Amino acid sequence: MSDPCPCGSGKPYDACCGPFHAGRRGAPTASALMRSRYAAFARGLTGYLADTWHPSTRPADLSLDADTVWTGLVIEATEAGRAWEDAGTVTFTASWRAGRRAGVLRERSRFVFEDGRWLYIDGDVADR
């Protein structure tokens, strides 16, 4: 049995976000993509993050802060983003720590279904 998935689903990583990170094409919903992207941030998988970021908004350089440890994800709301829809939003709160500092990131992320898969477009970050 594998470790618990960082996305907080309660499932083992190998039965949750692991298959997407290993190359299985396409999370079935915007919410599933959000969870898999959070798990990728937690595991430092920049290739997966770049691959699931829409080309129109993807940064040229995607480097992660090695000191940041992602410690929890709460999906607060979803709007659309189901398997038969072409767009959706996911509002979430992600907890982090870096050394002695800790905090949360709250974002309302936009996703689009294009070429048979969900992609992250951008998000509105709320200060907390």
C-alpha positions in Angstrom: 0.0 0.0 0.0 1.3 3.4 -0.9 1.4 6.6 1.3 -1.7 8.7 1.6 -2.2 11.1 -1.3 -1.2 14.7 -0.4 -4.4 16.0 -1.9 -6.3 15.0 1.3 -8.7 12.6 -0.4 -7.9 9.9 2.1 -7.0 7.5 -0.7 -3.5 6.0 -1.2 -1.4 8.1 -3.6 -1.2 5.2 -6.0 -5.0 5.0 -6.3 -5.5 8.8 -6.4 -3.2 11.4 -8.0 -0.3 9.0 -8.6 -1.6 7.6 -11.9 -2.1 11.1 -13.3 1.5 12.1 -12.2 2.7 8.9 -13.9 1.3 9.9 -17.2 -2.3 8.7 -17.2 -3.9 11.3 -19.4 -6.5 13.6 -18.0 -8.2 14.1 -14.7 -11.9 13.5 -15.2 -13.1 16.8 -13.6 -11.7 20.3 -12.8 -11.8 19.4 -9.1 -9.7 16.2 -9.7 -7.2 18.2 -11.7 -7.0 20.8 -8.8 -6.3 17.9 -6.4 -3.7 16.4 -8.6 -2.0 19.8 -9.1 -1.9 20.4 -5.3 -0.3 16.9 -4.9 2.2 17.8 -7.6 3.1 21.0 -5.8 3.5 18.9 -2.6 5.8 16.4 -4.4 7.7 19.0 -6.4 6.5 17.7 -9.8 7.1 20.7 -12.0 6.8 18.7 -15.2 3.2 17.7 -14.3 2.4 21.3 -13.3 3.6 22.7 -16.6 1.8 19.9 -18.6 -1.5 20.7 -16.9 -1.2 24.5 -17.2 -2.8 26.1 -20.2 -0.2 27.3 -22.7 -1.7 30.7 -22.9 -0.9 31.4 -19.2 1.8 29.0 -18.3 5.0 30.7 -17.0 8.2 30.2 -19.0 10.0 29.2 -15.8 8.2 27.1 -13.2 10.5 26.7 -10.3 9.2 25.8 -6.8 10.6 27.0 -3.5 12.3 24.0 -2.0 11.7 25.3 1.5 7.9 25.3 1.2 6.1 22.3 2.5 2.4 22.0 1.5 0.5 20.7 4.6 -3.1 20.5 3.6 -5.8 21.2 1.0 -9.5 22.0 1.5 -11.7 22.3 -1.5 -14.2 25.0 -0.5 -16.4 25.2 -3.6 -16.7 24.0 -7.2 -18.7 25.6 -10.0 -19.2 23.4 -13.1 -16.1 21.6 -14.2 -17.7 18.2 -14.5 -16.8 15.6 -17.1 -19.3 16.9 -19.7 -18.6 20.6 -19.3 -16.0 22.8 -20.9 -15.0 25.1 -18.0 -15.1 25.2 -14.3 -13.8 26.9 -11.1 -12.5 25.5 -7.9 -12.1 27.5 -4.7 -9.6 26.1 -2.3 -7.4 26.8 0.7 -3.9 25.3 0.8 -1.8 25.3 4.0 2.0 25.6 3.9 5.0 26.1 6.0 8.5 27.3 5.2 11.0 27.1 8.1 9.3 28.9 11.0 6.7 30.6 8.8 3.3 29.1 8.0 0.3 30.3 6.1 -2.5 29.6 3.8 -3.2 30.3 0.1 -6.8 30.8 -0.9 -7.5 30.8 -4.6 -10.4 30.6 -6.9 -8.9 28.7 -9.9 -10.3 28.6 -13.4 -10.0 25.5 -15.6 -10.9 24.7 -19.2 -11.5 21.4 -20.9 -9.6 21.4 -24.1 -8.3 18.7 -26.5 -9.8 16.0 -24.2 -8.4 17.1 -20.9 -8.7 19.7 -18.1 -6.1 22.5 -17.9 -5.5 25.1 -15.3 -5.9 28.7 -16.7 -5.4 31.0 -13.8 -6.7 32.0 -10.4 -7.7 34.9 -8.2 -5.7 34.8 -4.9 -7.3 36.1 -1.8 -5.1 37.5 1.0 -5.4 35.8 4.3 
